[in-house]
Amino acid sequence: LAMTLNGMAAGLADLARTNRAATADLNAAAAEIRASAQEQAASVEEQFAAVQETAATVDEITHSGAQISKRASEVIATAQAAAQTARSGLRAATDTAKAMEAIREQGEAVAGNIVALSERTQAIGEIIVTVNDISERTHLLALNAAIEAAAAGESGRSFAIVAAEMKLLADQAKAATTQVRGILGEIQRGINASVMLTEEAVKRAAAGKTRTDATVRTIEEMAARVE
C-alpha cells in the first residue's frame, strides 16, 4: 500500500508538473493572444483613422467637384454669351462692310455725275463767251447805227431809237453774261472742291472697307475659337 501510495504521489507530482507546464503554456498563449489582440486593436484604430481621412478626402473631392462643375457651367455660359456677341459683331461688321461698299459705289457715281456737270459747265462757259461776243458786236452795231441816225437828222430819229434799244439790250446782255460767268466760276470752283472731296470720300470708303473686311475676318476667327 505504501508503495502504491508512493507511486500515486509520484504520479500526482508528475500530473502537477504537467498541469503547471500546461498552465504556463496557456499563460504564454494567452499573453500572445492578448498582444495580438492589442496589435489588431491598434491596427483597427489606424484603419479607422485612415477610413475617416479617406472619407474627409472624398468629401473634399466631392465639394471641389461641385465647385468645378459650377465653374464649368459658368464658363460655358460665358463662352456661349461671347459666341453670341461674336456672331452679333460679325453681322454688324458684315453690314458695315456692305454699307462701306455701297458708300464707295455711291461716291464713284457722284464723282461721275460731278465730272459730267463740270463738262456741261464748261460748255455753258463756251456759250457765254459766244453770247458775250454777240453782245459786243451788237453794242458796236448799235453805236454805228446811232451815229448814222444822228447824221440822217430828223428822218433818222426812229432809227436812233431802235439803235438805242439795241445798245441797251447789248449792255444788258453783256452785264448778264458777266454775272453768269461769275456764277459759273463759283460753280466750277464748287465742283472742283466737290470732286476732290468725293475722291477723298471714295478713298476713305475703300480704306474703311478694307479695314472692315479685316475686322470681319478677325471676328470670324474669334467666333470659331470661342465656339
C-alpha positions in Angstrom: 0.0 0.0 0.0 2.9 2.3 0.8 4.5 1.6 -2.5 1.2 2.2 -4.2 0.7 5.5 -2.4 4.3 6.4 -3.2 3.6 5.7 -6.9 0.3 7.6 -6.7 2.2 10.6 -5.1 4.8 10.4 -7.8 2.0 10.3 -10.4 0.3 13.2 -8.8 3.5 15.1 -8.7 4.0 14.4 -12.5 0.4 15.4 -13.1 1.1 18.6 -11.1 4.2 19.3 -13.1 2.3 18.6 -16.3 -0.5 20.9 -15.2 2.0 23.6 -14.3 3.6 23.3 -17.7 0.2 23.3 -19.4 -0.8 26.4 -17.3 2.5 28.1 -18.3 1.8 27.3 -21.9 -1.7 28.6 -21.5 -0.4 31.7 -19.9 2.1 32.2 -22.7 -0.6 31.6 -25.3 -2.9 34.0 -23.5 -0.2 36.6 -23.5 0.4 36.1 -27.2 -3.3 36.3 -27.8 -3.5 39.5 -25.7 -0.6 41.0 -27.6 -2.0 40.0 -30.9 -5.4 41.5 -29.9 -3.8 44.7 -28.8 -1.9 44.9 -32.2 -5.1 44.2 -34.0 -6.9 46.8 -32.0 -4.2 49.3 -32.8 -4.4 48.3 -36.5 -8.1 48.7 -36.4 -7.7 52.1 -34.9 -5.2 53.0 -37.7 -7.6 51.7 -40.3 -10.5 53.6 -38.8 -8.4 56.8 -38.8 -7.4 56.1 -42.4 -11.1 55.5 -43.3 -12.1 58.8 -41.7 -9.3 60.6 -43.5 -10.3 58.9 -46.8 -13.9 59.9 -46.1 -12.9 63.5 -45.5 -10.8 63.5 -48.7 -13.8 62.1 -50.6 -15.9 64.9 -49.1 -13.4 67.5 -50.2 -13.2 66.0 -53.7 -17.0 65.9 -53.9 -17.1 69.6 -52.8 -14.3 70.5 -55.2 -16.1 68.6 -58.0 -19.3 70.5 -57.3 -17.3 73.8 -57.4 -15.6 72.7 -60.6 -18.9 71.8 -62.2 -20.4 75.1 -61.2 -17.4 77.0 -62.5 -17.5 74.9 -65.8 -21.2 75.8 -66.1 -20.3 79.5 -65.6 -17.5 79.2 -68.2 -19.9 77.5 -70.7 -22.5 80.3 -70.2 -19.8 82.9 -70.6 -18.5 81.2 -73.7 -22.0 81.0 -75.1 -22.6 84.7 -74.4 -19.2 85.5 -76.0 -20.1 83.4 -79.1 -23.4 85.2 -79.4 -21.7 88.5 -79.1 -19.1 87.5 -81.7 -21.9 86.4 -84.0 -23.7 89.8 -83.5 -20.4 91.6 -84.0 -19.8 89.6 -87.2 -23.2 90.5 -88.5 -22.6 94.2 -87.6 -19.2 94.2 -89.2 -20.6 92.5 -92.3 -23.4 95.1 -92.6 -20.8 97.8 -92.1 -18.6 96.3 -94.9 -21.7 96.3 -97.2 -22.5 99.9 -96.2 -18.9 101.0 -96.9 -19.0 99.3 -100.3 -22.3 101.0 -101.1 -20.9 104.3 -100.0 -17.9 103.8 -102.2 -20.1 102.9 -105.2 -22.3 105.9 -104.5 -19.2 108.1 -104.2 -17.9 106.9 -107.5 -21.4 107.6 -109.0 -21.4 111.1 -107.5 -17.9 111.7 -108.8 -19.0 110.7 -112.3 -22.1 113.0 -112.1 -19.9 115.9 -110.9 -17.5 115.3 -113.8 -20.4 115.3 -116.2 -21.7 118.5 -114.6 -18.3 120.1 -114.9 -18.2 119.3 -118.6 -21.6 120.8 -119.0 -20.5 123.9 -117.1 -17.5 124.3 -119.4 -20.0 124.0 -122.4 -22.1 126.7 -120.8 -19.0 128.9 -120.4 -18.2 128.5 -124.1 -21.8 129.5 -124.9 -21.4 132.6 -122.6 -18.3 133.5 -124.5 -20.3 133.4 -127.7 -23.1 135.4 -126.2 -20.7 138.0 -124.9 -19.1 138.3 -128.3 -22.5 138.7 -129.9 -23.4 141.4 -127.3 -20.2 143.3 -128.0 -20.9 143.2 -131.7 -24.4 144.3 -131.2 -23.2 147.1 -129.0 -20.8 148.2 -131.8 -23.6 147.9 -134.4 -25.9 150.0 -132.2 -23.2 152.6 -131.8 -22.7 152.8 -135.5 -26.4 152.9 -136.1 -26.7 155.8 -133.6 -24.0 157.7 -135.5 -25.8 157.1 -138.8 -29.1 158.1 -137.3 -27.6 161.3 -136.0 -26.2 162.0 -139.4 -29.6 161.4 -141.0 -31.2 164.1 -138.9 -34.9 164.2 -138.4 -35.5 161.2 -140.7 -33.2 159.0 -138.7 -34.8 159.7 -135.3 -36.8 156.5 -135.3 -33.8 154.6 -136.3 -31.9 156.2 -133.5 -34.5 154.9 -131.0 -34.0 151.4 -132.4 -30.3 151.8 -132.1 -30.6 153.0 -128.5 -32.7 150.0 -127.6 -30.2 147.7 -129.4 -27.4 149.3 -127.4 -29.4 148.9 -124.1 -30.1 145.3 -124.9 -26.4 144.7 -125.7 -25.3 146.3 -122.5 -27.8 144.1 -120.5 -26.7 141.0 -122.3 -23.0 141.8 -121.6 -23.8 142.5 -117.9 -25.8 139.3 -117.7 -23.0 137.3 -119.3 -20.5 138.8 -116.8 -22.8 137.9 -113.9 -23.4 134.4 -115.3 -19.6 134.0 -115.9 -19.0 134.8 -112.2 -21.7 132.4 -111.1 -20.3 129.7 -113.3 -16.8 130.4 -111.9 -18.2 129.8 -108.4 -20.0 126.7 -109.6 -16.8 125.4 -111.2 -14.8 126.0 -108.0 -17.5 124.3 -106.0 -17.5 121.4 -108.5 -13.7 121.1 -108.2 -13.9 121.1 -104.4 -16.7 118.5 -104.6 -14.7 116.3 -106.9 -11.7 116.4 -104.5 -14.0 115.7 -101.5 -15.7 112.9 -103.4 -12.4 111.3 -104.4 -11.2 111.6 -100.8 -14.5 110.1 -99.6 -14.2 107.2 -102.1 -10.6 106.6 -100.9 -11.7 106.6 -97.3 -14.6 104.4 -98.0 -12.3 101.9 -99.8 -9.9 102.1 -96.8 -12.8 101.6 -94.4 -14.0 98.6 -96.5 -10.5 97.1 -96.3 -10.3 97.6 -92.5 -13.9 96.3 -92.1 -13.0 93.2 -94.1 -10.0 92.6 -91.8 -12.3 93.1 -88.8 -14.8 90.6 -90.2 -12.0 88.0 -90.6 -10.8 88.6 -87.1 -14.3 88.3 -85.6 -14.9 85.1 -87.6 -11.7 83.6 -86.2 -12.6 84.8 -82.7 -16.1 83.3 -83.0 -14.7 80.0 -84.3 -12.2 79.8 -81.4 -14.9 80.7 -78.8 -17.3 78.0 -80.2 
